[in-house]
Amino acid sequence: MQADTLKITVLGSGTSTGVPVIGCHCAVCTSNHPYNQRTRCSALLSYGKYNILIDTSTDLRQQALRENICHIEAVFYTHCHADHVHGIDDLRSFNPRSKIPIPLYGSEQTLTTVRNSFSYIFNQSEPLSYIPHLELHPIHQAVELFGLKIVPIPMRHGQMETFGYRCGPVAYLTDCNAIPQNSLEMLQGLELLILDGLRFSPHNTHFNIPQAIEMAQQINAKQTLLTHLSHEVNHCVHDQELPSGINLAHDGQQCSFHLELTK
């Protein structure tokens, strides 16, 4: 075993529209506070010399420039919705540095949809243009990558199954409104839980904030951050109203943890 530090960066904390929402003039969308400026939901795991991306959000280019991300070793997809996938073309900027295809991991269903939606990437035996060089790797269980064990956590997002991911003391669970008991058993002893908490009013495919608080208290991580936030959520007002140990995530937020890597 080798000790290292695992850093997770909240690249985007916003819902599918981003915040501000186009054409909206509400208090959050017109706010100048940086924590109310939310790009689409995604995260970055960094340890040693490796960067692992969770989802290729619509705003990947902007996020990578903001956080000075110069290389990506792998991508793990939570599901195939547009706001979590449609930045995939920006992965081509990382290929010249790696010299090898970037592996994409996710459920069979997710990667099948990705392949079909972006056939220009995957269906050319001899690419004729500047496209991402990627490889699809369907997963059903834990993957060990560069010494880090990454565990898929099955969840429900309405009628769709999505994956959250656990890496050591950290779990990232976006786009869900139910977590099966078997998955809850995989979430014991967390230091950090990043959890879907869309808004205060009910939604049929996302935890709203009261539901997210209830789930966070059940999982009982040392710290919980709510993500995938809509413009109903005002960081300046609502963050201080949450229970102890639960906060709203914001773009660019970073947390670091001691980690034991297998070699």
Secondary structure, 3 states (H helix, E strand, C coil): CEEEEEEEEEEECECCCCECCCCCCCCCCCCCCHHHCECECEEEEEECCEEEEECCCCCHHHHHHHHCCCCCCEEECCCCCHHHHCCHHHHHHCHHHHCCCEEEEECHHHHHHHHHHCHHHHCCCCCCCCCCCEEEEECCCCEEECCEEEEEEEEEECCEEEEEEEECCEEEECCCCECCHHHHHHHCCCCEEEEECCCCCCCCCCCCHHHHHHHHHHHCCCEEEEECECCCCCHHHHHHHCCCCEEECCCCCEEEEEEEECC
